[in-house]
């Protein structure tokens, strides 16, 4: 039988952190967890948008246990502040869902000078995971939301910041491939350390989402935006359906770590199942290279 929301177990004893929980996949995943009893920390760049999202969830789950906290993944000072605040407010965490992201932006920099998409989608989450690792319960999972676009991602290790040339979609694809490198290397290191924690990746397939833009930067050109809107209207599944792989990766029984979960029909639509990645995502040397580059750039070391 296809895995659906009804397969989510009772989560009343769990605390789950979801980054980018104010819209799209993150909002729907947060709603699913809350409706099944979890305490959900909604980590959002704009707190007012997070509060509006919490109000949306409470329309169907009036007793939802929700906590909105500010987190800007494009600023490592914000990441450190968020992690410290979270550790002071909560004991054990039972899942960290690294969902927030930006997509196909014009060239921009994070507060620390990283290319914005790799900086937000990967470096910010790498640092957050390291800073929260000791707060995770033995049964916890780290879930990284990637994309099928990882299949066209490539790495130029001599130009991670795209100094020589820049492609908005190329940078996005690189960041989504980075999510998988991080997932797999993290799971390898956890197992090598004898930790019961697991690291899992997922992707929403072709889902209608509203990836946030950064500040005044426009996410896409008007032509791209029109084409994407038309494609979403005709072909995309809903954000609610697109969030099912995230929910599955976070709470479904039987996962052992390093899985990649997505919709079963052409990896674009339908119920979530573990599936294969592009061959380039299985490059163990690249996993290690990215890990070392991430430690150097974020000054966060773990495992």
C-alpha positions in Angstrom: 0.0 0.0 0.0 1.3 3.5 -0.8 2.7 5.4 2.2 0.4 8.4 3.2 -0.1 10.8 6.1 -2.1 8.2 7.9 1.0 6.1 8.2 2.7 8.7 10.3 2.9 7.3 13.9 2.0 9.1 17.1 4.7 11.7 17.7 3.7 13.1 21.1 7.0 12.3 22.6 9.1 13.9 19.9 10.5 17.3 19.2 11.2 18.0 15.5 13.1 21.0 14.0 12.1 22.0 10.5 14.0 24.8 8.7 12.1 26.9 6.2 8.8 25.8 7.9 6.9 29.0 6.8 6.0 27.8 3.3 5.9 25.0 0.8 7.3 21.6 1.6 8.5 22.8 5.0 5.2 24.1 6.1 3.3 21.0 5.0 5.8 18.7 6.7 5.6 20.8 9.9 1.8 20.5 9.7 1.9 16.7 9.3 4.2 16.4 12.3 2.2 18.7 14.5 -1.1 17.0 13.6 0.4 13.8 14.8 1.4 15.2 18.2 5.0 16.4 17.7 6.4 19.5 19.2 7.6 21.3 16.1 10.2 24.1 16.1 9.6 26.2 13.0 12.9 27.7 12.1 12.2 30.6 9.7 14.2 33.5 8.3 11.3 35.9 8.8 9.6 35.3 12.2 6.4 37.1 11.1 6.0 34.6 8.2 6.6 31.8 10.6 3.9 33.0 12.9 1.5 33.2 10.0 2.4 29.7 9.0 1.8 28.5 12.6 -1.6 30.1 12.5 -2.4 28.2 9.3 -1.4 24.9 11.0 -3.6 25.7 14.0 -6.7 25.9 11.8 -6.6 22.2 11.4 -4.7 21.4 14.6 -5.8 23.8 17.3 -3.7 22.1 20.0 -0.6 22.0 17.8 2.6 22.5 19.8 4.5 25.0 17.6 7.4 27.2 18.4 8.6 29.8 15.8 12.3 30.8 16.0 14.3 33.1 13.7 17.1 31.5 11.6 18.9 33.0 8.7 21.0 30.2 7.1 22.8 32.8 5.0 24.4 34.1 8.1 26.5 31.8 10.3 26.1 34.2 13.3 22.4 33.6 13.0 22.9 29.9 12.8 25.0 29.9 16.0 22.6 32.1 17.8 19.6 29.9 16.8 21.5 26.7 17.9 22.4 28.2 21.2 18.9 29.4 21.9 17.4 26.0 20.9 19.8 24.1 23.2 18.8 26.4 26.1 15.1 25.8 25.5 14.9 22.1 24.7 16.4 18.9 25.9 16.6 16.1 23.3 15.7 16.7 19.7 14.3 13.8 17.8 14.7 15.0 14.2 16.4 17.8 12.4 14.8 18.5 9.0 17.2 20.6 6.9 14.5 21.8 4.4 15.0 25.6 3.8 16.5 26.7 0.6 16.8 29.2 -2.2 16.6 28.5 -5.9 18.1 29.9 -9.1 19.0 33.3 -7.7 21.1 36.0 -9.4 24.6 35.9 -8.1 24.7 37.0 -4.5 26.7 36.4 -1.3 25.9 35.2 2.2 27.0 37.3 5.2 30.3 35.4 5.3 30.8 35.8 1.6 29.8 32.4 0.2 27.9 32.0 -3.0 24.3 32.4 -1.8 22.8 29.1 -2.9 25.6 26.8 -1.7 26.0 29.0 1.4 22.3 28.8 2.3 21.3 25.3 1.1 24.5 23.6 2.2 26.9 25.5 4.4 24.2 26.9 6.7 22.7 23.5 7.2 26.1 21.8 7.7 26.9 24.3 10.5 23.5 23.9 12.1 23.7 20.1 12.1 27.1 20.2 13.7 26.0 22.7 16.4 22.9 20.6 17.2 24.4 17.1 17.0 24.9 16.7 20.7 21.3 17.7 21.3 19.9 14.9 19.1 18.4 11.8 20.9 19.9 8.4 20.1 17.0 7.6 17.9 17.1 10.9 16.0 17.3 11.4 12.3 18.9 14.2 10.3 17.0 14.7 7.1 18.4 16.8 4.2 16.0 17.9 1.5 17.7 17.7 -1.9 16.2 17.7 -5.5 16.2 15.6 -8.6 18.1 18.6 -10.1 21.2 17.1 -8.3 21.5 14.9 -11.4 22.9 17.9 -13.4 25.0 19.2 -10.5 28.8 19.5 -10.8 31.6 20.7 -8.6 34.5 23.0 -9.5 36.6 22.6 -6.4 38.8 25.6 -7.4 35.8 27.9 -7.7 33.1 27.1 -5.1 32.1 30.7 -5.0 31.6 31.0 -8.8 34.1 33.8 -9.1 34.9 33.1 -12.8 31.4 32.6 -14.1 28.0 32.1 -12.7 25.0 30.0 -13.7 21.9 30.4 -11.4 20.6 26.9 -12.2 24.1 25.4 -12.2 24.6 26.8 -8.7 21.3 25.5 -7.5 22.1 22.0 -8.9 25.5 22.1 -7.2 23.8 22.9 -3.9 21.4 20.1 -4.2 24.2 17.6 -5.1 26.0 19.0 -2.0 23.0 18.0 0.1 23.5 14.4 -0.9 27.3 14.5 -0.5 26.6 15.8 3.1 23.9 13.2 3.8 26.0 10.3 2.8 29.3 11.4 4.4 27.5 12.3 7.6 25.9 8.9 7.7 29.2 7.2 7.0 30.9 9.2 9.8 28.0 8.5 12.3 28.3 4.7 11.7 32.1 4.9 12.0 31.7 6.6 15.3 29.3 3.9 16.5 26.4 6.4 16.7 22.8 5.2 16.4 21.8 8.4 14.6 21.1 8.2 10.9 21.3 10.7 8.1 18.7 10.5 5.3 18.0 12.5 2.1 14.8 13.2 0.3 13.3 15.2 -2.5 9.8 16.3 -3.3 9.7 15.3 -7.0 7.8 17.8 -9.2 5.9 19.8 -6.6 4.4 23.2 -6.6 6.5 25.1 -4.0 7.4 28.7 -3.2 11.1 28.7 -2.6 11.9 31.9 -0.8 14.1 34.6 -2.3 16.7 36.6 -0.4 16.1 40.2 0.4 15.4 42.3 -2.7 16.9 39.7 -5.1 14.5 38.3 -7.6 14.4 34.6 -7.7 13.9 34.2 -11.5 13.4 36.3 -14.6 9.8 37.1 -15.5 10.0 34.6 -18.4 11.3 31.9 -16.1 8.7 32.7 -13.5 5.9 32.5 -16.1 7.2 29.2 -17.4 7.6 27.7 -13.9 4.1 28.9 -12.9 2.6 27.3 -16.1 4.5 24.1 -15.5 3.4 23.9 -11.9 -0.3 24.5 -12.8 -0.2 21.7 -15.4 2.2 19.1 -14.1 3.1 19.6 -10.5 1.7 17.8 -7.5 0.8 19.8 -4.5 3.2 21.0 -1.8 1.2 18.6 0.5 2.1 15.6 -1.7 5.6 16.9 -2.2 6.1 16.9 1.6 5.4 13.2 2.0 9.0 12.2 1.1 10.2 14.5 3.9 7.7 13.0 6.4 8.6 9.5 5.3 12.4 10.2 5.7 11.8 11.6 9.1 9.4 9.1 10.7 8.9 5.9 8.6 10.1 2.7 10.1 12.9 0.6 8.6 15.3 3.3 7.4 18.9 2.5 8.2 20.6 5.7 7.0 21.9 7.0 3.6 18.6 6.5 1.9 17.3 8.9 -0.8 13.5 9.1 -0.6 11.3 10.5 -3.3 8.0 10.0 -5.2 7.8 6.6 -6.9 6.3 7.6 -10.3 9.3 8.7 -12.5 10.7 10.2 -9.3 8.3 13.0 -9.8 4.8 12.1 -8.5 3.2 9.7 -6.1 3.9 8.0 -2.8 7.4 8.2 -1.3 9.8 5.3 -1.6 13.6 4.9 -1.2 15.2 5.3 -4.7 18.5 5.7 -6.4 20.5 8.8 -6.9 22.6 9.9 -9.8 25.9 8.0 -10.0 27.8 11.3 -9.3 26.2 11.5 -5.9 28.0 8.3 -4.8 31.5 9.7 -5.2 33.0 9.1 -1.8 36.1 11.2 -2.5 33.7 14.1 -3.3 31.9 13.5 0.0 35.1 13.9 1.9 36.2 17.0 -0.1 33.0 18.8 0.6 33.1 17.9 4.3 36.6 19.3 4.6 35.7 22.4 2.7 32.6 22.9 4.8 34.6 22.6 8.1 37.1 25.2 6.8 34.4 27.7 5.7 32.0 27.4 8.6 34.6 26.7 11.4 32.2 24.0 12.7 33.9 20.6 13.2 32.1 17.4 14.2 32.6 13.7 13.9 
